[in-house]
Amino acid sequence: MDAAGVGGPVLAVFTGGHQPHPLLAALTATAVWLGVRACHRRYARHELGESRAVPPVLRDWLTLLGLLAVARTVLGESSAPALTLLALAPAPLLTALCRKATHRHLTALRREAQAVHRVLVIGEPSAADDVVEHLAARTDHAYVVIGVIPMGPGQLTAGVPALARLGSQPPAVPDEDWVPVLAAAEQLGAELVLVAPGPRLSGERLRRLSWALHDAGLPLAVSPGLTDVALRRIQTATVAGLSLLHVAPPTRRGPHAFGKSALDRAAAALGLLLLAPVYAVVALAIRLDSPGPVLHRQTRIGLNGAPFTMWKFRSMVVDAERRRAELAGANEVDGPLFKMRRDPRVTRTGRWLRRSSLDELPQLVNVLRGEMSLVGPRPPLPDEVARYDSVEARRLRVKPGLTGLWQVSGRSDLSWDESVALDLRYADNWSLGGDFDVLARTFRAVVDGRGAY
């Protein structure tokens, strides 16, 4: 697909535009594109289908343009730059679509326990259970735990078979410590041994384990116990023989934060201008459907706990807030949120607005004013924030968003814990590239309408 996505358009455009050497140009562009992708290890086995992110494709494409521009200058090639750019434009789009299709196919296979790596876990019972439960909670990765070797006393609760047990202390003959590990790996056909270190697994003991596994041709992975930390925030180092993980703090200020704010406001201003006709149609529909104002304003909590007035198109009857107490017993979600699939306060037009997410469009004003971002956690109500614990309060370390991981992952169908986990993951790991990916996925979520009520 990568070769066809470059070679085909270049050949067609150069031939139709009567440019010199169309076949040679197509072959050259194809070779450079495939070379760029290969140098960035996009065809490595562990990369294929593992990500649908757009930013890597765009970076590869910009590299392609740069290399071809240099080659054009060195060789004195005389094709029209505008036609060349037009010919190369389909490449990132087709590659991104192919990556997305491959990722979806791979995810579907993994839901059926196919295209996975068989993993043997080693660690103290509590640590091993934690690793197993984390891996079992999601199906968008390649690891399936087929067995556990607990270390020291204690019972396993994750339900995975334990084929052997290692003692709390290394044996008198250190090499014998890993005989049961290798036997279990061979019996289960394990492709990876994943270790969860603890007090009973010293550095020297882990080192000898790595020797035994690598001599047997088995790869080893070590879980440091960190969760929901983006890979870009982690760096490895060796100091005095110790292997260290350096974890960078979340991005709160600096060029990336400034760029996010600038892009938010520019996009909000452009959106308000382009969507003005949509605003007029929606406002007319609301006024014709039920009495009351077109816009609904509500106090929400923003960055660092600061309150602000959030705007939405009114989707409920005028006295909706007063009637909420009457419906408290019909709440269908856990935590401090209130949601009903068949909320009697929602108007006919309101159901359509919520289904299409058009009721959220006035929040572009909040984005323009700097109170919200295009992408971020869901903006909470004051009474929700009053019930937050110290963990949940970390959602307030970034601006709330018009959309976010919560919207592209199920919206109101999510449990409270799932919603909090997504918001915390975003607050700690956001990036501009990730924001663009969420915005792209939002379009599909809005069309699908799942969880919108």
N, C-alpha and C positions, 0 to 999 in steps of 0.2 A: 504494500500500500504506500509506503514512503517513496519508493522508486517511481511508482505510477503517479503519485501526487505531485512530483516535480517534473519528471520527464515528459509526461503527457501534455500538461499545460504549456511548458516551454516550447515544445515542438509545435503545438497548435498555434500559439501566439506568434512565434517567430516565422512560421510558414505563412500565416495569414497576413502578417505585417511586412512581408517581403524583406526580412532581416537576413543578414549573411549567415551561412553555415548553421541552419536550424537544427540539424541532426547532431552536429558536434556540440552545439550549445546545450541541447537537451541531455546528452550523455555526460557532459562536464558538470552541469548543475546537479544531475542525479548522483554522480560519483562524490561530489563535494558534500551534498546533503547526507548521503549514507555515511560518509566518513565522519562528519561532525557528530551525527547521532551515535556512531560506534565509539568515537573517542570519549563521549560523555557516558558511555556504558548503558545506552538506552536499550540495547539488545541483549544485555546480560540476562541470564536465566532468572536471577532474583529480581530483575526489574520489569520483565514483560508482564503486563497486565496488573502490576501491583499498585499503580497510581493512575488517576485520571486527571491530574493537575495540569492546568494550561500553562502556567509560567515556565516550566522547563522546555516546553515546545517553543514558546516565544523566544526564549534565550537561544535555543538552537537555531531558530530561523534568523535572528539578528546576526548570529555568528556566520551563518551562510551568506547573508547579504554582504557582510564585511569582507569575507574571503573572496567572493566573486567580484567585488568592487576592486580589490587589490589586483586580482588576476586580470581584470579588464584593463586596468591602467598599465600593468607590466607588459601585457601582450598587445596593447594598442587596439583592442577590440572596439568596433564602431557601432554596435547595436544601440538603439534608442533606450536611454535609461528608464523612461516611463513604461515602455513596453516590457522591459526586463522585469521591472517591479510588478507589473500586472501579471506576467507569466508566473512569477514566484509566489504571488499572493495566496493561491489555493493550498500551498504546501502545509502551512501550520494548521489550517482548518481541517484538511483531510487527515492529517496525522493525529490531531486532537480527537476527532470523531472516531478514528480507529482505536486510539487508546481507551476512549470511553467505552466503546463496544466490547473491547477485549476485557476491560475491567469488570463490566457488568456480567459478561459470560463467566469470568473466573469466579466472581462472587456467587453466582448461581450454582456453579459446580461445588463450591465450598459449603454451601448450605446442604448439599447432598454428601458431604464428607469426601469429596473428590478433589484432586489437584492440591493435596495437602502434604505437609511434612510430618512424619511420625516422631513424636518427641517423648523422651524419657526424662522425668524430672527427679532431681536429687536435692534433698534439703531436710531441715528439721520439719516435723509434721505441720506445724502452724504455717511456716513459710512456704512449704510445698503446696498446702491447701490453698493459700492465697494466690500463688501463681496459677494453679489449675483453674480456680474460679475466675480469675481475670481473663484467661484465654478462652474459657468456655462461654463467657458472657457475650462474646461477639464472634461473628463468622466472616469478617472482612479481612482475615489474615490467614497465613498458611499453616499455622501450628495446631496440631491435634495431639493432646496428651494421651498416650497409650499405656502408661505405667508410671509408678512412683517408687523410688527407693528412699524411704524415710531414714533419717539419721538421728539416733538417740531414742529415748522413750517418748510415748505419746501416741494417740490414735489419729488416723487420717479420717477426715469427714467429707472429702470431696467426691467419694465414690469411685475413685480410680484404683485399679488393682495394685497392690504392693507385692513385688516379686521377691524382695529381699529387704534386709534392714542392716544399716551400718551402725557400728557402735559409737558411743559418745566420744571415745578416745581412739586415736590411731592405734592399730595393732602393733605387736612387737616387730613383725616383718611388714614394713609399710606397703610394699607392692601387693600384698595379699588383700589390702583394703579394697582394691578395685576389681578383684576377681568376680564377685557377685554382680558388679555393675556391668562388666563386659558380657557376662553370661546372660543377664536380663536383656541387654541391648540386642544381643544376637537372637535370643528367643523371640523377642517382640518385633524384630526387624526395624529397630529404631534408626532414624536418619540423623538425629540430633540429640545431644544430651544437654539439658538445661539445668543449671545449678542455681539454687537460691541460697547464698551464703548465710551463715549464722555463727554464733559463738563456738559451735562444735566443729566448724569447718575452717581451720586456720589457713593462712596463706600458703604454708608449706604443704599442707594436705591437699589443697586445691591445685597447687602446682604439680604434685605427683599424679593427681587425677588427670590433668591435661596431658601429661606425658603418656599415661596408659591409653587414653582415648585416641590421641593423635597417632600413636604407634599402631593402633588397631584400625585406623582410617575413619574414625568417627569425629565429626566437628563438635566443638564445645561452645556453649553460650552461657553467660553469667548474668543473672538478673540483679541489678543493684538495689532494687526495691523502690525506685522512682516510678511514678505513674503520671501520665498525661503531661509529659515534658517533650516539647518538639525536638526533633533530632538536631535542628540547627542551633539549639541552645546548649548542646552538649559537645564538649571537646575532651579528648583524652590526652594524658601526659604521663610521663614516667619521671619520678623524683626519688632519688636515692634507692632505686630498685622497686619502688612502690608504683603500681599502676593506679592512676587517679582519674576521676571524672570531674571535669569542671563544668558547672551548670550556670549559664549566664542568666542574669535576672530578666524578668519580663520587660518588654519595651514600653516605657511610660513617657519618655521625652526624647528629644533629639530629632535628627532629620527625618526619620521614618514617621514619628508621631506628627511632625509638622506637615509632612507630605500627605498623610492621611487626612488631617484637618483641612488642608487646602483642596484636596480632591473632593472631599465631602461637600464643601460649600460650593465649589464650582459645579459639581454634578447636580446639587440641589437647585441652584439657580437656573441651570439649563433645563432641568426637569419641570420646574414650575412654569417656565416659559413655553415649553413644548406641549405640556399637558393641560394648558389653559382651556382648550375646547372640551376635554374630558371632564374637567372640574365643572364646567357649565352644565353639561348633560347630567352629571351625577346630582348636582344641586337641584336641578329642575325635577328629577325623578323623586328625590327625597321630599320636596315641597308638595308634590302631587300625591304622594302616598300617605303621608301622615302630618298632622299639625305639629309645629315646633320649629326650632332653628335648624339650619342645614348642618352646622358644625357643632360638634360636642367637644367641650374642653374638660380636661381632667388633670388633677395634680398627680404627677409622677415623680419618682426619685431618680436623680441622675448621678453624674460623676461625683464620687466622694460624698454621697448622701445629700447633695444639694437638690431641693425641690424645684420643679419647673412645671409650667402649664403645657400639657401635650394636646395637640389638636387632632381630631379625627372627623370624618363624615359621620353624622348621627345614623346609627343603625338600629337604635332601640326607641321605644316610646319615651316621651319627655320625662315621666316620673320613674324611670328605670332604677335609679339609685335608691329611691325610697322603697321600691318593691323588692329589692335584693334581700332584705331581712326575711321577707315572707317565704323566699325560696331557698333559704339556707340549708334546709333538710334535703333538698334535691341536688346538692352539689355532687358532681360526678368525678371529681379529681381529688387527689390527696394533697396534703400540704396547705399553704395559705391561699392558694388560688381558688377562684370560683368559676366553674364552667358547667354549662348544660348543653347537650346536643339539641334539645328542643326547648330552648329558652323562650317562654311566652312573651317576653318583653321585646324580642327582636321583630322588627317590622318585615313586611314582604320585600321591600327594596333592600332592607338591611341584610336579609339572608343572601341576597345576590351580591351585595357589596362585600360581605364577609367571605363568601365562597371565592370571589375573585380578588380579594385583598385590596379592592379599591378604596375601602374605608380608611386605609392607612396613608393614602397619598398626602393629605394635609400635613403629615409629619415632616414633609420636605421643608416646611417653614421652620420647624424645630432644628432640622439639620443645618439650614442656612444660618440660623441664629447661634449655632455652636452648642446647643443643648443636647443634641443627639448626633449620632453618626449614621452613615448608610448601613454599616454592618456593626453589630455588637450584641450584647445580651438583651433580653426582653426588658423594656422599661417597667419596673415594678410600682405598685401602689404603696402609699405610705403605711397602710395597715399591714401589708405583707412584710415590708422592711422592718417594722416594729417587732416581728416575730423571727427575724433572722438570727442565726447563731454566728459565731465568728467566721466559720467557713463560708456560709452562704453570703455573708457581707462582702466577701472578696469580689462578688459580681459587680460591686459598685466602684471598683478600681479603674474601670474604663467607662466611656460614655455608652449609654444604651443605644440600640440600633433599630433602624427601620426594618431590617431583616437580620438574620443571624443563623447560627448552627441550629437553634431551636426550630426555626421555620423550615429549613430544608431537611429536617430529620423527623418531622411528624407533627410539629406544633402542639395542638391541644390533646393529641393522642399520647403524648409523652407523660410519664409519671413525674411527680415533683422532683424526685431524686435524679431522674434522667435529665430533666431540664436544667437543674443546678449543675450537674456534671458537665453538660455541654457548655454552659455559660462560663464555668471556671476554666475549662479547657481553652475557650476563646480568650478570656481575660489574661491568661498566663502566656499564651502562645501566638497571639495574633500577628499577622504580617500583611503587607500590602498584597502580596501574591495570593495569600489565603483569602483576603477580602474579595479579590476579583473572582476567585473560584466560588465563593459563597454567592456572590451576585449572579454568576452564571447559573448556578444550581437553583436559585430562587425562582427564576422564570419557569423552570419545570415544576417546582413545588406549587406555584400559583396556578398553573394550568391543570395540574393534577387535583388540587384542592383538598388533598388528604389532611385531616386534622383541623380544617378550617370551619369553626362554628362558634 
